[in-house]
Amino acid sequence: MDLSDELSTGERIRVLRESRGMTRATLAHLCGRGPDWLKKIETGERELRSHTLLLRLGAALQVSDLSVLTGDGEGGPAQLVPLGRMNHPAMPEIWTAVMNRSLTVAATGPLEPAVLQGRVDQTWRLWHTSDRNRTEVGALLPGLIRDGEAAVRALVGEQRRAALVALSDVYRLTGQATAYVAPAELAWVVADRALSAAQDADQPAAIAAAAWNMGNILRETSYPEEALRIVAEAADLLRPHLDGAPDDWRGIYGALQLHAAVTVAREGREGDAWRYWDKGDQVAKSLPTSYVHPSTVFGRANVDFHAVSVATDLRKAQKALGLADDLDPDVMPSRERRARLWVEVARGHLQRGDRTAALHVMQMAHQIGAETVTYTPSARVVAADLWRSAPRAMRKDAGRLAEAVGVCTI
């Protein structure tokens, strides 16, 4: 179909939808959203920023090149629309462990909750320190899920509560490790089980951490209002317990503020975004300088990293890059978070049209955390953009990066 260059993304979606005889409700349903959402996209009332949803629309409209929707092809290589989700070899075993949950108590005795929690904590550390974190953590998760479920079924009293907290942690980690590669139904099951286990344990910090995880799912599936609501409720639940609470309780409270900051920044709410970021900043200042939350990695460095993310999501590229210039990435103990910082910096360079700088920092991001870049949609968008439009002298390098990330074959 010959689409005018003057059409917006929303107008292109409407034209393609109507040409295929699809109702607005049908197309919206295929994307997991409602017709009112699609109407706002088509009329330009709402900007479509989610690459995940853009891919879903492309697949539902049966276009093989995403630039048909975005209108930014410029004669470059196609932005391929995958037929399905990204895949990871660890997924089948994780799926089996989650979906085939045993209803009986194992013949062997359950793990001591402290031992189970220790294994979970070690696996969180592996997630943050390995450049192959999805592969290495994914191999451990099925056993952790089964052992955690077995402990909860067999134990009683305070031991069961401790096992429930550990199981909630296991499911939160499962959500992190399978983000963007898990089928939608598994992602929701895992998030719900994390929250249910924490609520059964009646432990405010565990509930708040599980709500932070649920907020990630909601935000990444383009339910920002619901994501903001659940993290706000979690913060309200946790706030009365903060005086004299362990550092990790304040750490998750701070992480909730940063989560809210990014959520509203993606909606273009600049004032609210920086107000939430300021709240997270104040929490970091109340904690020891070296403090890092074991799973969310909240701490001084992560607050500063989030300032870059907020500015980038607000499309304030100059501010984002200025903030990044003042950072020392090596103070962040999470390899996964460092890689994502450089992806945010690359996005900032692209917003300014500096593709040479964007390619350089994306190569750094990939070197730091190859699987983080490969399985993060925003990183894949940057890699695909560079592959399409890098300066001639950089095209070979851009092609190698795109091939390594899996957005093209050269």
Buried (B, 14 or more C-beta within 10 A) or exposed (E): EEBEEEBBBBBBBBBBBEEEEBEBEBBBBBBBBEBEBBBBBBEEEBBBBBBBBBBBBBBBBEBEBBBBBBBBBEEBBBBBBBEEBBEBEBBEBBBEBBEEEEEEEBEEEBBBBEEBBEBBBEBBBBBBBBBBBBBBBBBBBBBBBBBBBBBBBBBEEEBBBBBBBBBBBBBBBBBBBBBBBBBEEBBBBBBBBBBBBBBBBEBBBBBBBBBBBBBBBBBBBBBBEBBBBBBBBBBEBBEEBBEEBEBBBBBBBBBBBBBBBBBBBBBEBBEBBBBBBEBBBEBBEEBEEEBBBBBBBBBBBBBBBBBBBBBBBBBBBEBBBEBBEEBEBEBBBBBBBBBBBBBBBBBBBBBEEBBBBBBBBBBBBBEBBBBBBBBBBBBBBBBBBBBBBBEEEBBEBBBBBBBBBBBBEE
